[in-house]
Amino acid sequence: MAFDTPKLVTGEASVPETHTKEASPVPARATPRDPIALAQQKQINAAKLRKFADKVSTWLMPALTIAAFLLIWEVIANAFPGGLPAPSMVLMESQELIFNPFYDRGGVDKGLFWHVMTSLSRVGIGFGLAAIAGVLLGAFIGTVDLARKGLDPIFQVFRTVPPLAWLPISLAALREAEPSALFVIFITSIWPIVINTAVGVRNIPQDYLNVAKVLRLHPVEFFFQIMLPAATPHIFTGLRIGVGMSWLAIVASEMLLGGVGIGFFIWDQYNSSRMSDIIVALMWVGMVGFILDRLVAMLGQYVSRGTTAD
């Protein structure tokens, strides 16, 4: 018994020491060798790589396409001289037009920037009037079924008339070049706005209409609080189509009306057989048209909270 007592004391003394080490357990963590963690990390890295590749391709693919197009154009132009000038020739012959678009020597001898700004001012007036009239008329047609049945065939006929076909009528009626150009822009761009607005109004959810009836909204309140927000995606789709058609119409009209403007500049350079300047002007026309479309699309995304078409 005298020998057992120290053993018991020694064993009891060792118990608290072991218990103290296990009092604060460390939570289990996934080690790098954990196959589940490795698989998750691979998936995360693959997703990041795909996202990065998508961003790069968004800018890289257009650049490569443009470079390939210019290269093919250069080869064909050099293989068949006498036709369109090669890109290198355009750069050589139109250096002032490319690198100094802001010069102004008076009259019609101006840089492309001033011609484009003159055309944009006309588009702004004509398209602005078309947007206001088109939204109001489209809302009326979408609300009143008899108006839709009576006016829709007329709109479908008029919207197929080319822009230049309206020019002789506008000149005969208005007898001046500037109002005639504005009328051509207006009459060309209004039809997609009217038609898309009418479609948007007809597609307003019935729940919205029921809420308006319950609240007994005034027609003006109904227009601004129910109709416009619900039809905004369709309205901006029509506006995007309309702004493109208005830009097309003004360029075509200015070719015949004369004066300062990008359309007149293109026609004037054609009469002077300066094909390189025409190519540079066409690039300006395309870039400005693209910017106009993007601006209307961005405004539509902001107003309709991302529900318009891209």
HELIX and SHEET records of a PDB file:
HELIX    1   1 ASP A    4  LYS A   21  1                                  18    
HELIX    2   2 PRO A   35  ALA A   79  1                                  45    
HELIX    3   3 PRO A   87  GLU A   93  1                                   7    
HELIX    4   4 GLN A   95  PHE A   99  1                                   5    
HELIX    5   5 LEU A  112  THR A  143  1                                  32    
HELIX    6   6 ASP A  145  PHE A  158  1                                  14    
HELIX    7   7 PRO A  163  TRP A  166  5                                   4    
HELIX    8   8 LEU A  167  LEU A  174  1                                   8    
HELIX    9   9 ALA A  177  ARG A  202  1                                  26    
HELIX   10  10 GLN A  206  LEU A  215  1                                  10    
HELIX   11  11 PRO A  219  PHE A  222  1                                   4    
HELIX   12  12 PHE A  223  MET A  227  3                                   5    
HELIX   13  13 LEU A  228  LEU A  257  1                                  30    
HELIX   14  14 ILE A  262  ASN A  271  1                                  10    
HELIX   15  15 MET A  275  VAL A  303  1                                  29    
END                                                                             
